[in-house]
Amino acid sequence: MVKHIILWKLKDGLADPAAVKAGIKSGLEGLKGVVPGLVDIKVRTVGLPSSNADVMLDSTFVDEAALKGYAVHPAHVNVADTKVRPFAQTRLCLDFEE
């Protein structure tokens, strides 16, 4: 299995950060059953006050090839282009084998 973890810091001054977070969560979690090789996907939008990220994606793929397919899958690209990238200031990624 391959884990794909993303942390985002949202842009300052968003009119409704809670709505942005909800859109990211619903969009990305909605990819389960759509993208081949995606085993599990969870988005966390509420962290403790000690956090310095706003949103976390925790996803699992059957293998690295499935992760590469996810990156270019039209459904994922649509969510990224409409619900994530316009609102994200910073993105950090860690991919690893489990």
Residue pairs with C-beta under 8 A, 6 or more apart in sequence:
1 39
1 60
1 61
1 62
1 63
1 97
1 98
2 60
2 61
2 62
2 63
2 64
2 66
2 67
2 95
2 96
2 97
2 98
3 58
3 59
3 60
3 61
3 94
3 95
3 96
3 97
3 98
4 57
4 59
4 60
4 61
4 67
4 70
4 93
4 95
5 56
5 57
5 58
5 59
5 93
5 94
5 95
6 56
6 57
6 91
6 92
6 93
7 53
7 55
7 56
7 57
7 91
7 92
8 24
8 53
8 54
8 55
8 56
8 57
8 84
8 88
8 89
8 90
8 91
8 92
9 52
9 53
9 54
9 88
9 89
9 90
10 17
10 20
10 21
10 54
10 55
10 87
10 88
10 89
11 87
11 88
11 89
12 89
14 20
14 87
17 54
20 83
20 87
21 45
21 54
21 55
22 45
23 83
24 43
24 45
24 55
24 83
24 84
24 87
25 43
25 45
25 55
27 79
27 82
27 83
27 84
28 41
28 43
28 57
28 59
28 79
28 83
28 84
29 41
29 42
29 43
30 79
31 38
31 41
31 70
31 73
31 75
31 76
31 79
32 38
32 40
32 41
34 73
34 75
35 66
35 69
35 70
35 73
35 75
35 76
36 66
36 69
36 73
37 61
37 62
37 63
37 65
37 66
37 67
37 69
37 70
38 59
38 60
38 61
38 66
38 70
39 60
39 61
39 62
40 58
40 59
40 60
41 57
41 58
41 59
41 60
42 57
42 58
42 59
43 55
43 56
43 57
43 58
44 55
44 56
44 58
45 54
45 55
47 53
47 54
47 56
53 92
59 70
60 98
61 67
61 70
64 95
64 97
67 95
70 76
